[in-house]
Amino acid sequence: MGAFAPVTDEELARAREDAAYRHKLLTDNLEFLLAMLNRLRSSKHTTNPVFARQIRDGVQLAVKLADMIQASAENDPPHAA
């Protein structure tokens, strides 16, 4: 798992125009977030209120990302080949 790289303005601009790229960008970021949440959950610090808050915030963000992916798929269905 690599380090997190924030989304650039160029990537955002491309995502606005390219539905497939947008879907990949959202999916990749969701996978990264879920991996980090799993790492936090597995840590010995889960009783620490700061870590617990980070996990809750991360789960809320993951749900939002999943909703965005679903909405994107509904608005831009794959083209039949």
N, C-alpha and C positions, 0 to 999 in steps of 0.2 A: 504494500500500500504506500503510495507516494504521499508527499506533503500536499496540503490543500493549496490550490492556486486560485485566487479570486477570479471571478469572471471579468473579462476585460470589456471595455466599451465596444470594441470591434466584434467580440463574440455576441454581445447583446444585440448589436445591429444586425448581425447575420441571423441570429435566432428569430428576430422579428420578421424576417423575409423568408426563411427556409424552415418549413415545418419539421422536416426530418432532423435537421440540425438542432432545432429547439427541443425536440423529443429526446435526442441523445444527450444534450446538455443537461436537461432536467433529470434524466435517468442516471447519468453518471454522478451527478451531485447527490441524488438520493442514495445511491449505493455507497458513496463515500460517507455520507452522514450516518447511515445505518451501521457501517463498519466502526465508525468512531463511537457511536452510542453503545455498540456491543463491547467495545474496549472499555469504555467507562463503566458499564454495567458489571464487567468482569473484574474490575479493579477492587483492591482491598479498601478503597476509600468511599465506598457507596453509602456509608453511614454519615459521611460529611455532608452537611446541609448545602454547601456550595456545589458539590458534585451532584447531589440529588436534584438541585434546581437546574443544573446544566442538562441533566438527563431529561427532565420534564420539558424544558425549552426545546431540546433537540427533537423530542417525540412530537411536539406540536409543529415544529418546522417540517418534520418528515411527513406528517399528515397533510400539511399545506402543499408540499412538493408532489405528493401522490395525487392530490386533487388536481393540481395543475397538469400533471401528466395525463390524467384521465380526461380532463377537459380538452387538452390539446389533441388527444386521440379522437375524441368525439367531433371536434371541429375540423380536423384535418385527417379524415380517414385515409389509410393507405390506398394508393391507386392500384387497381387491378393490372397485372402485367399480362 
